[in-house]
Amino acid sequence: MQILHSPCWSHLSFQTSKSASIAALPSPEKCLQLSATNCCFQPPKLEGSFWGLRKPSILSCGTTKAASVEAGSSAVSTETAENDVLKALSQIIDPDFGTDIVSCGFVKDLHVDEALGEVSFRLELTTPACPIKDMFEQRANEVVAALPWVKKVNVTMSAQPARPIYADQLPAGLQNISSIVAVSSCKGGVGKSTVAVNLAYTLAGMGARVGIFDADVYGPSLPTMVSPENQLLEMNPEKRTIIPTEYMGVKLVSFGFAGQGRAIMRGPMVSGVINQLLTTTEWGELDYLVIDMPPGTGDIQLTLCPVFPLTAAVIVTTPQKLAFIDVAKGFRMFSKLKVPC
């Protein structure tokens, strides 16, 4: 028996005789007709037969390749869209670092849906109280919305301040505080407490989590500056910790809220009270703890500064020479303790 492998003859039956086989062969024209009319011919599926060993058709291979090419082009287009968004955001320059926000690593969680024209991302700033946070958000919306395929922009603002380097070595109450700022004057009556309270509430108004610690035991000013509903500090009997009072979202601790008024005690006792109030308070997670320092450069200052990692000190003075002389002493004290002023 002679087996012919032409595609248009593969479904024909043949005689064993050579003449009958030749006679049974159709003409090329009929082959074309058979090919055209029987292009969808599907033989019965037989396991292990010649039909079971047939290779996939050119049509199915082409379809698979087209699908893979389409998926590849979709991935490339999504990658291109993300690059377009990052290129647009790179137009925004951070004035502090002098470089664009993409290079600074501020752009997080970028998600692009090109089919719907939606773009969402998060801007993670170095501080929750960034003074140009609103400008960043507005500019990010503008530059991304200017892309021709973008229909909707979702921008989320966040911040991840640096944690203290020696956080594990600090008391438990201070381990979750990112920055401790001391407001000092070394001279009474120059507006130090006013600056401390206004600084704290301004930072809170800009979105930061803030607490105020009044370190002046002899003449606490915080109870006069703010009036919370609960003007007495409470004690957690189980943990033996102090629960701070709160006013307009800012946590407050002062010896004036301890029900003792102003203290009449010697210096070493005052340092112990300050240390207890500061370290046993349940501050929770704070971005800034503002410490209203007492006047002078005595025991309390020398107790607080070396023990607790002050991020910076804000020094308040008036233009008069009498006030400025004492302020210069305080500045030298903070410089020796390597606290930025």
Buried (B, 14 or more C-beta within 10 A) or exposed (E): EEEEEEEBBBEEEBEEEEEEBEEEBEEEEEBEEBEEEEEEEEEEEEEEEEEEEEEEEEEEEEEEEEEEEEEEEEEEBBEEBBEBBBEBBBBBBBEEEEEBBBEBEBBEEBEBEBEEBBBBBBBBBBBBBBEBBEEBBEBBBEBBEEBEEBEEBEBEBEBEBEEBEEEEEBEEBBBBBBBBBBBBBBBBEBEBBBBBBBBBBEBBEBBBBBBBBBBBBBBBBBBEBBEBEEBEBEEEEEEEBBBBBBBEEBBBBBBBBBEEEEBEEEEEEBBEBBBEBBBBBBBEEBBBBBBBBBBBBEBBBEBBBEBBBBBEBBBBBBEEEEBBEBBEEBBEBBEEBEBEB
